[in-house]
Structure formats: C-alpha cells, structure tokens
Amino acid sequence: MSATIGLSLRLPEGWTAERVEGRGVVITADLAAGQLCQVTVDEEIRSFARGNVRVEDENHTVLLGERRWRSRLYAAAIADLRLSSR
C-alpha cells in the first residue's frame, strides 16, 4: 500500500515520508537493488532539495499566494526524485 503525506498525493509503493525536526518532510524512495534516494520538502520556504538536507536552495520555490501550492510543491519534489532515481 502506498504511503500518504497528509495531502491528496500518494507516494509510490515502497516510498516513505517522515517529518524531520528542523528540516521538513523527507521523502525516501526505496529502489530496486536497495538503493535509496531522498528529497526534503520545506513548506515554510515552499521549496525542496535532493537528499536528507536542510533546504536552503530556493530554485524550486513555489510562488506565494498561488492556490494549491502545497500539493504542487510535493508533486514537483516527487517528480524530481523520480528523475534523480533513474
């Protein structure tokens, strides 16, 4: 069964999401051959970065005031994680 992250988005089978104090939500993709890839989402600054890291890079920032920014932020982070895991 896929995990949820408190939104209508669902994570692929084998992926997890965990809230980490001082960082945000870390999404981990457990890939074949035991390889793990991660992305951290920081809702406070509305941005994400690859890895289990403190998000400082605002290259992936979702504009303030846009409707449904939270679901779009997670969708973008999940899409980026899928690309990085190939």
Number of C-alpha atoms within 10 A of each C-alpha: 9 10 14 14 16 9 9 8 14 16 20 15 12 13 19 18 19 12 14 13 7 10 17 21 21 23 25 21 23 17 14 8 6 8 9 13 18 24 24 28 30 21 18 9 17 19 24 30 22 18 17 18 17 17 22 12 11 12 9 16 16 19 12 9 7 9 9 9 16 16 15 15 21 26 15 18 22 24 11 17 21 15 9 12 13 6
